[in-house]
């Protein structure tokens, strides 16, 4: 009897030890992936590069005057096999790639124009959706209508912004994406189309941008707090001659715009909204991104990571979910999203579009995050112009 009892006791202790070890591994893994998520999407001080299966790095396999062959190990979330025009950039080379000529396993050949430097076999290069830098687009805007740097403010402090010099009662307020500012990751590329349609551009920064006031949370909160900065920008625009306003939000900027429409006491001046690859529900972005980079992660584990982050980092996931904002929108919306977007999954925009198809014009296209423009530039610009004319008829 004693022998049997001792055996059962040893077995029970072993099970308890194994369970404790499993819990330690589980919490350790959740902390590890939670830290990655925190640094990628919330931490304003982190310099994050996704790496792994998201690497947009290719090796020059061969080239000649008009074509280049790029080798890769993983193509899934990069534009290597998608139609469109992209900037090729390397340490000693710049160029433009366009039409796909041939595809084999692990290699793609595209039409190529060398714009600077020297291309050589074995070089490491990336494909960038930005054919010009935002500073170059701003310079072009300056040549077209001129601009000035201004500040708007709220209780948190003063925020830098770009305001074009053209005079118009119709304004476009541009709200940039994650880790951008009043110039970077906003609407500088699209600003020329707006100006040509008689719009005045007001491109803003918001809390936690470089050169802007910092929020006490030290986190990007996807509209939960940033909407207050957009509210101050709208008040500035109204005080400086704006009678009609289109809000343009790209990526995280889309979440800020949606949150503003949900919280603003008076949005009567808002006549239209453009959402370009908006982050509607940040947890869904985390889920798709996480399962793309680490496909072995099950749903239950990601939910556990979500819970541990809410405890450790004090994140209220409901605050970074703007899905219900569409119920507060009663003006025309242009929704733009690429089907290969794994940073802000297209399914989020699909759900938005279904909620109010009468108000929402949905431009759903091939493309990675923020790169629908690259796939068909003419069609993209035509959608912008058509929407502006819908919001502001020629007589307005």
Buried (B, 14 or more C-beta within 10 A) or exposed (E): EEEEEEEEEEEEEEEEEEEEEEEEEEEEBBBEBBBBBBEBBBBBEEEBEBEEBBBBBBBBBEBEEEBBBBBBEBBBBBBBEBBBBBBBBBEEBBBBBBEBBEEEEEBBBBBBBBEEBEBEEEBEBBBBBBBBBBEEBBBBBBEBBEBEEBEBBBEBEBBBBBBBEBEBBBBBBBBBBBBBBBBBBBBBBBBBBBBBBBBBBBBBBBBBBEEBBEBEBEBBBBBBBBBBBBBBBBBBBBEEEBEBBBBBBBBBBBBBBBBBBBBBEEBEBBBBBBBBBBBBBBBBBBBBBBBBBBEEBEEEBBEBBBEBBBEEBEBEBEBBBBBEBBEBBEBBBBBBBBBBBBBBBBBBBBBBBEEEEEBBBBBBBBBBBBBBBBBBBEEBBEBBBEBBEEBBEEEE
